[in-house]
Amino acid sequence: MRDLASRLPSSPGFWRSPLRGPRFTSVLGLVLLVGVPVLFVTGLLSYAAYNPGLSPVNDKTPDKGILGFYLFSWPTDPTWLYRLTQGVHVTLGLALIPVLLAKLWSVVPRLFTLPPVRSLAHALERISLLLLVGGALFEFVTGVLNVQLDYVFPGSFYPLHFYGAWVFFAAFLAHAALKTPAAVRTVRSMRDARRRPPDAADQAVDRAADQAADDLVAPAPDAPTVSRRGALWAVGGGSLLLLATSAGRSFDGPLRSTALLAPHGGAEPGGGPNGFQINKTAAYAGIDPAETGEEAWRLVVAGRTGTVRLARADLLRMRQHGAALPIACVEGWSTADQAWRGVRLRDLAALVGFDGDPPDVFVESLQRAGSFRHGALRANQVADPRSLLALSVNGGTLSPDHGYPARIIVPAAPGVLNTKWVARMTFGGLA
């Protein structure tokens, strides 16, 4: 029985890796201590960018309650704001995956320690650790699946990721409060140790200190095949590899071809004025070409003074304006500034009785399915002179995949709020 017990994960002798210990774990923990708050803050900013308080259409977490305390009206300046915040959020999240996995591997023996609860304080620590590990895996897995456009999880990504982030970050804060002081002391001791000439006696003392200070150290470790420093370099190399093969989708030109692991990486989709990235094609969205023809399509604009129906030729006769704006999506990809041209949203608002400060607008697409076939824009977005109902891009007519006959383009807004295949706009009367 004693021999059997030694073979169980609950036995210290079961874990034989010489890499585990407070030093390896502390370095990884401090990296996550910096990276995870950045992920959390940029994730909250992404949620705010949807202006969820504006309309039920934009709000995917209507039961958030106090968790929406920080929400604010998303600005239109700088135009690259969402491109930056969401690019950092997704790219950093991918780059931290090796660090997270290594950190979880380094502490896995603690999941099997017996007795499972030694005191009330220990019970609280175990619960926070369970929430931390579960929350981390859930957030990173759902985030990666969303980036890859693979929605195999149950329910909508938006509420799952939003509530999961709060659970994970609360557990992260509790764990950080408990472990950060010890991690800092350990890293300082590593720095001090490097200043001493190494010899066998010092190394023996260090191993004894590790063993006394932390239960992660194997009492009878196997012979090392790599040093802890080498293992940390391997983890860092993995993070740099993911960074190098994903960051390029936030840029145009040669850098995009380096984003080998991203669905919107690689070469640009075609050439010409419309030769830049899209998320969904017209065919995928179920857009019937018969609905977008010159004879069939009409834009319905509704507001204070009634309803106006405009053909594309009518829109082209209105005063045209230009704006150089990017498109940035929640999946972390973006384009460089494209030269859009069309009718200002505030000029369309003036057609239906809003000659002064324009109100919010509810935009509806010909697309009949999908989370954001409808979307709402705030008054500050409508009022911005760069906010357009775009009819052309880069000197050419919009292609069907880029939203022909007309699409919304707004500075700093998430891509899904730049509605394509626009059919109706209701100013001052959000549905």
matplotlib code that plots the C-alpha trace (Angstrom):
import matplotlib.pyplot as plt

x = [0.0, 2.8, 4.4, 1.1, 0.7, 4.1, 2.8, -0.2, -0.1, -0.8, 2.7, 5.6, 7.7, 5.4, 6.6, 10.2, 11.0, 14.0, 12.7, 9.8, 10.4, 9.8, 12.3, 10.8, 7.2, 8.0, 9.5, 6.5, 4.1, 5.6, 5.3, 1.6, 1.3, 2.2, 0.4, -2.9, -4.0, -3.2, -5.4, -8.2, -8.2, -8.0, -10.8, -13.0, -12.2, -13.3, -16.6, -17.0, -16.3, -19.6, -21.5, -23.6, -25.6, -26.9, -29.2, -30.2, -28.8, -25.3, -25.5, -24.7, -24.6, -27.8, -27.6, -24.1, -25.4, -22.5, -20.0, -20.8, -19.8, -16.9, -18.7, -18.4, -19.2, -16.6, -14.7, -14.0, -10.5, -7.9, -9.1, -6.7, -7.9, -9.8, -7.2, -4.5, -6.5, -7.9, -4.7, -2.8, -5.5, -5.5, -1.8, -0.7, -3.2, -1.7, 1.8, 1.1, -0.2, 3.2, 3.8, 0.3, 0.8, 4.3, 3.0, 0.1, 2.5, 4.8, 2.2, 0.2, 1.5, -0.5, -3.7, -3.2, -1.8, -3.4, -5.3, -7.1, -8.0, -5.9, -7.6, -10.1, -7.4, -6.1, -9.6, -10.0, -6.7, -7.6, -11.0, -9.3, -6.7, -9.5, -11.2, -7.9, -6.9, -10.4, -10.9, -7.6, -8.1, -11.7, -10.7, -7.7, -9.5, -12.6, -10.5, -8.4, -11.5, -13.0, -9.9, -10.0, -13.7, -14.4, -17.5, -17.7, -18.5, -22.2, -23.8, -22.6, -18.9, -19.6, -21.3, -19.2, -15.9, -17.1, -18.3, -15.5, -13.0, -14.4, -14.3, -10.7, -9.5, -11.0, -9.3, -6.1, -6.1, -6.7, -3.9, -1.5, -2.1, -1.1, 1.8, 3.4, 5.5, 7.0, 7.6, 9.4, 11.7, 12.5, 13.5, 15.6, 17.4, 18.0, 19.6, 21.8, 22.8, 24.0, 26.4, 28.2, 30.7, 28.9, 30.3, 28.9, 28.4, 26.3, 24.2, 23.6, 22.5, 20.2, 18.5, 18.1, 16.5, 14.2, 13.1, 12.5, 10.6, 8.4, 6.5, 6.9, 10.5, 10.8, 12.4, 14.0, 14.3, 15.3, 18.5, 18.1, 18.0, 17.7, 18.4, 15.7, 17.2, 17.0, 13.4, 12.5, 14.3, 12.2, 9.0, 10.0, 10.9, 7.5, 5.9, 8.0, 7.1, 3.4, 3.9, 5.8, 3.2, 0.1, 1.0, 1.2, -2.5, -2.7, -0.7, -0.9, 1.9, 4.7, 4.1, 0.7, 2.3, 4.1, 0.7, 0.8, -1.4, -4.2, -7.2, -6.8, -3.0, -1.2, -1.5, -4.1, -7.3, -7.0, -5.9, -7.5, -9.4, -11.2, -8.1, -8.0, -9.3, -12.9, -14.5, -17.5, -18.3, -21.6, -22.3, -21.6, -23.9, -26.7, -26.9, -29.0, -27.5, -31.0, -31.6, -28.6, -29.2, -29.7, -33.4, -34.2, -32.1, -33.3, -31.9, -34.7, -33.8, -36.3, -36.4, -38.2, -39.9, -40.7, -39.1, -37.0, -36.2, -33.0, -31.6, -27.9, -28.0, -29.7, -26.9, -24.2, -25.9, -25.5, -22.3, -19.6, -17.0, -13.8, -12.2, -9.1, -10.1, -9.0, -11.2, -10.5, -12.3, -12.7, -10.7, -7.6, -7.0, -7.2, -6.4, -4.4, -6.3, -8.5, -9.7, -13.5, -15.9, -19.6, -22.3, -21.8, -24.1, -25.0, -26.1, -28.4, -29.7, -30.5, -32.7, -35.1, -35.3, -32.0, -30.3, -28.4, -26.7, -27.6, -29.0, -28.1, -28.9, -30.1, -28.6, -30.1, -28.5, -29.8, -28.1, -30.8, -28.8, -25.8, -25.1, -24.6, -26.9, -28.2, -26.2, -26.5, -24.1, -23.9, -24.6, -20.9, -20.2, -22.9, -21.7, -18.1, -17.5, -15.5, -18.4, -19.8, -22.3, -19.6, -20.3, -16.7, -13.3, -9.8, -11.2, -13.4, -17.0, -17.5, -17.4, -20.2, -17.9, -17.1, -20.8, -22.1, -24.4, -23.5, -21.9, -21.1, -17.6, -17.0, -13.7, -12.4, -15.5, -15.3, -15.7, -19.1, -20.5, -19.4, -22.5, -22.3, -25.2, -27.1, -30.9, -32.4, -31.2, -33.4, -32.2, -33.4, -35.6, -33.5, -35.4]
y = [0.0, 2.4, 1.7, 2.3, 5.6, 6.8, 6.3, 8.6, 12.3, 13.2, 11.9, 14.4, 11.6, 11.3, 14.6, 14.2, 17.3, 19.2, 22.4, 22.9, 25.3, 28.8, 30.4, 29.0, 29.7, 33.2, 34.4, 33.1, 34.6, 38.0, 38.0, 37.2, 39.8, 42.4, 40.9, 39.8, 43.3, 44.6, 41.9, 42.7, 46.4, 46.2, 43.7, 46.1, 48.8, 46.6, 46.1, 49.8, 50.4, 48.7, 51.4, 48.7, 51.3, 52.8, 50.1, 46.5, 45.7, 46.5, 45.1, 41.4, 41.3, 43.0, 41.5, 42.9, 45.2, 46.8, 45.2, 48.0, 50.7, 51.9, 52.3, 55.5, 57.0, 55.6, 58.4, 58.9, 60.2, 59.0, 57.0, 54.2, 53.8, 50.5, 49.2, 49.7, 48.4, 45.3, 44.5, 44.6, 42.5, 39.7, 39.6, 39.8, 37.1, 34.8, 35.6, 34.8, 31.3, 29.6, 31.5, 30.5, 26.8, 26.7, 28.4, 25.9, 23.0, 24.4, 24.4, 21.3, 19.2, 21.6, 20.5, 17.0, 17.8, 16.1, 16.9, 19.1, 21.6, 22.3, 25.4, 28.1, 30.2, 27.3, 26.5, 30.0, 29.8, 26.5, 27.9, 31.0, 28.7, 26.6, 29.7, 31.1, 28.0, 27.4, 31.0, 31.3, 28.2, 29.3, 32.8, 31.8, 28.9, 30.9, 33.8, 31.7, 30.0, 33.4, 34.6, 31.5, 32.1, 28.7, 29.0, 25.5, 26.6, 26.8, 30.3, 33.7, 34.5, 38.0, 37.2, 34.1, 36.0, 39.0, 37.2, 34.8, 37.7, 39.1, 35.7, 35.1, 38.5, 38.5, 35.2, 36.6, 39.6, 37.3, 35.0, 37.9, 39.5, 36.2, 35.2, 38.4, 39.3, 35.8, 35.9, 39.2, 37.9, 34.8, 36.8, 39.1, 36.1, 34.8, 38.2, 38.1, 34.5, 35.5, 38.0, 35.3, 33.0, 29.6, 26.6, 23.2, 24.4, 27.4, 25.2, 22.7, 25.6, 26.9, 23.6, 23.2, 26.6, 25.8, 22.6, 24.3, 27.2, 25.5, 22.2, 22.3, 21.1, 17.4, 15.6, 13.1, 14.8, 13.1, 14.2, 17.5, 17.6, 21.4, 24.1, 26.3, 29.2, 27.2, 26.3, 30.0, 30.8, 28.1, 29.6, 33.1, 31.8, 30.2, 33.5, 35.4, 32.9, 33.4, 37.1, 37.0, 34.8, 36.8, 40.5, 41.1, 41.0, 44.4, 45.9, 46.0, 45.4, 42.8, 42.4, 40.8, 37.9, 37.0, 36.3, 32.7, 31.4, 34.0, 33.6, 37.2, 36.9, 36.1, 37.9, 40.5, 39.1, 40.3, 43.6, 46.9, 49.4, 46.6, 44.5, 44.6, 42.3, 41.5, 39.3, 38.0, 37.8, 38.8, 35.1, 34.1, 36.8, 35.6, 38.8, 38.2, 40.2, 40.9, 43.0, 45.2, 46.1, 49.7, 49.1, 47.2, 48.8, 51.8, 53.3, 54.1, 57.1, 57.8, 60.6, 63.5, 64.7, 61.3, 58.9, 59.4, 56.7, 57.1, 55.2, 54.9, 57.5, 59.9, 59.4, 60.0, 63.3, 64.5, 66.2, 63.6, 63.6, 61.6, 60.1, 57.9, 55.3, 51.8, 48.8, 47.0, 43.9, 42.1, 39.2, 41.5, 42.1, 45.5, 47.3, 50.4, 53.6, 53.2, 56.2, 56.1, 58.4, 58.9, 60.9, 62.1, 60.6, 64.0, 65.1, 62.1, 63.1, 66.6, 65.1, 63.9, 66.9, 67.0, 70.1, 70.8, 68.3, 64.9, 62.1, 58.5, 56.3, 52.7, 51.0, 47.9, 45.7, 43.5, 40.7, 38.6, 36.6, 37.3, 39.1, 42.5, 42.7, 45.7, 48.2, 51.5, 54.5, 57.3, 60.9, 61.8, 59.2, 60.5, 64.1, 63.4, 64.7, 61.6, 59.3, 58.3, 56.2, 55.0, 54.4, 53.9, 53.1, 53.9, 55.4, 52.5, 51.4, 49.2, 45.5, 43.3, 41.8, 45.3, 46.3, 47.4, 49.3, 51.3, 50.7, 52.6, 53.7, 55.4, 56.5, 54.2, 52.0, 48.2, 46.6, 45.1, 48.6, 49.6, 47.9, 46.6, 46.4, 49.1, 49.1, 51.4, 54.2, 55.5, 58.7, 59.4, 56.3, 53.4, 50.1]
z = [0.0, 0.8, -2.6, -4.3, -2.4, -3.7, -7.2, -6.8, -7.9, -4.2, -3.3, -3.5, -5.0, -8.0, -9.4, -10.5, -12.7, -11.4, -13.0, -10.6, -7.7, -6.5, -8.9, -12.1, -10.9, -9.7, -13.0, -14.9, -12.3, -12.5, -16.3, -16.0, -13.3, -15.9, -18.9, -17.5, -16.2, -19.7, -21.2, -18.8, -19.3, -23.1, -23.0, -21.0, -23.5, -26.3, -24.6, -24.0, -27.7, -28.6, -26.7, -24.9, -23.0, -26.2, -27.5, -26.7, -30.1, -29.0, -25.5, -25.4, -21.6, -20.5, -16.9, -16.2, -13.4, -11.5, -13.9, -16.3, -13.9, -16.0, -19.3, -21.2, -24.6, -27.0, -28.7, -32.4, -31.8, -32.4, -35.4, -34.6, -31.0, -31.4, -33.8, -31.1, -28.0, -29.6, -31.5, -28.2, -26.5, -29.0, -29.9, -26.2, -25.3, -27.9, -26.9, -23.2, -24.0, -23.5, -20.2, -18.9, -19.8, -18.3, -15.1, -14.8, -15.4, -12.7, -10.0, -11.0, -8.0, -5.7, -7.2, -5.7, -2.3, 0.7, 2.8, 0.3, 3.0, 6.1, 7.4, 6.4, 4.9, 2.9, 1.7, 0.4, -1.3, -3.0, -4.2, -5.6, -7.3, -8.8, -10.2, -11.4, -13.3, -14.7, -15.6, -17.3, -19.4, -20.3, -21.3, -23.3, -25.1, -26.0, -27.0, -29.4, -30.8, -31.5, -33.2, -35.4, -36.1, -34.6, -32.4, -31.0, -27.5, -26.3, -26.2, -27.4, -27.2, -25.9, -22.5, -22.0, -22.4, -20.5, -17.4, -17.5, -17.6, -14.3, -12.6, -13.8, -12.9, -9.4, -8.7, -10.3, -7.9, -4.9, -6.0, -6.8, -3.3, -1.7, -3.9, -5.3, -2.2, -2.2, -5.9, -5.7, -2.9, -4.9, -8.0, -5.9, -4.4, -7.9, -8.8, -5.7, -6.4, -9.9, -8.4, -6.4, -8.0, -8.5, -6.8, -5.7, -2.1, -3.2, -5.5, -2.7, -0.4, -3.1, -3.6, 0.1, 0.3, -2.5, -0.8, 2.5, 1.0, -1.5, -1.8, -5.6, -5.4, -6.1, -3.1, -5.5, -8.8, -12.0, -13.7, -15.4, -19.2, -19.4, -16.8, -15.4, -17.3, -20.5, -19.8, -19.3, -22.6, -24.3, -22.9, -24.0, -27.4, -27.8, -26.8, -29.3, -32.0, -31.4, -31.4, -34.7, -36.4, -35.3, -34.8, -38.6, -39.1, -37.4, -40.3, -44.0, -46.5, -46.0, -42.2, -42.8, -44.6, -41.3, -39.6, -40.5, -37.6, -38.1, -40.3, -41.5, -42.0, -45.2, -48.5, -49.1, -50.7, -54.2, -55.7, -56.8, -54.7, -52.7, -52.1, -48.4, -45.6, -44.8, -42.2, -44.0, -47.7, -49.2, -50.0, -46.4, -45.1, -47.5, -49.5, -52.6, -55.6, -56.8, -53.6, -54.2, -57.9, -59.0, -59.6, -56.4, -53.7, -51.8, -48.6, -46.1, -43.9, -41.0, -38.5, -36.9, -40.1, -41.7, -44.0, -47.2, -49.7, -51.7, -54.6, -54.9, -57.7, -55.3, -52.8, -55.5, -56.3, -52.7, -51.7, -51.3, -48.6, -48.0, -45.0, -44.5, -41.9, -40.9, -40.1, -36.9, -35.7, -32.3, -33.6, -33.4, -37.1, -38.8, -42.0, -42.7, -43.5, -46.6, -48.6, -48.2, -50.0, -49.5, -47.7, -44.2, -41.6, -40.2, -43.7, -43.8, -40.4, -41.7, -44.4, -41.7, -39.5, -37.5, -38.8, -35.6, -33.4, -34.9, -32.6, -32.2, -35.2, -35.6, -38.7, -40.3, -42.9, -45.7, -43.8, -42.2, -39.6, -37.4, -34.2, -35.7, -38.7, -36.8, -34.9, -33.1, -33.2, -30.7, -31.5, -31.3, -33.9, -36.2, -35.8, -36.7, -40.2, -41.0, -40.3, -43.7, -45.5, -47.9, -51.6, -52.8, -51.4, -52.7, -55.9, -56.9, -56.2, -53.2, -54.0, -52.8, -50.1, -48.8, -48.5, -51.9, -52.4, -49.2, -45.9, -42.7, -41.8, -38.5, -36.9, -34.1, -34.1, -33.9, -37.4, -36.7, -36.1, -39.6, -41.0, -44.6, -47.1, -45.3, -45.9, -43.3, -40.9, -38.1, -36.5, -33.0, -32.6, -31.6, -31.8]

ax = plt.figure().add_subplot(projection="3d")
ax.plot(x, y, z, "-o")
ax.set_aspect("equal")
plt.show()
